[in-house]
């Protein structure tokens, strides 16, 4: 019984990370119909940027809470700038190109980011230890032990998901973003600055990756240059399962994938190394049953 709480906590943590990554894919696709496969590598870049920020803050003698704040701000700012830059300089010039060109370009950008980290970061080929910036220890509820840092990170992740959802649905920028997603030409006629909204949209989607990267780094206390590859595949899978273009569908898909992984680990401990295999097989079955996803985005076609 004591392990049930631990499995539940791990599942919630992984689901929060996957949901944030899937949300970014959904934002990109919903506005520009772009599958941005450099998303996972931008996540990795944010985590490494946060690590450098921790080193700098520690060298300046800042307290641990301030180191945490600085690292989080740097990771989010770095991913926002990189995401906006990719959009402005690479995606927008190719918006009228065949979709395969866009797909190939984002994959190459991701490879370039990943290899740059591996080659130029000190000892970048090997995993890097991420300092513990959150309170250690935990508490018991019955026979189950819950880590304090995990609870904080899950609450922070849920709050960030809620904040992004509020921005998209209740802010002026979100209204402009949804207008561009609905009909680009009409949005331009109505005075919406297309050239400004798209980079800001990609910055917002990339911030979710930066936040997810920091959650991963703080929970597992380790990062590596290829960590974004699997997270991107899982995040994209979660977005597809939930219904690409649907924010809540992406979040549900993320928690569903994490739930499948957790179930395999809890039910068959000896097969825990194959948890991704089992989860992907079940997702394939689910997609075959619901090709449009669990919460397919509703749309209309003008005749």
Buried (B, 14 or more C-beta within 10 A) or exposed (E): EEEEBBBBBBBBBBBBBBBBBBBBBBBBBBBBEBBBBBBBBBBBBBBBBBBBBBEBBBEEEBEBEBBBBBBBEBBBBBBBEBBBBBBBEBBBEBBEEEEEEBBBBBBEBBBEBBEBBBEEBEEBEEBBEBBEBBEEEBEEEEEBBBBEBBBBBBEBBBEBBEEBBEBBEEEEBBEBBBBBBEEBEEBBEEEBEBEEBBBBBBBBBBBBBBBBBBBBBBBEBEBBBBBBBEBBBBBBBBBBBBBBBBBBBBBBBBBBBBBBBBBBBBEEEEEEEEBBEBBBEBBEEBBEEEEEBBBBBEEEEEE
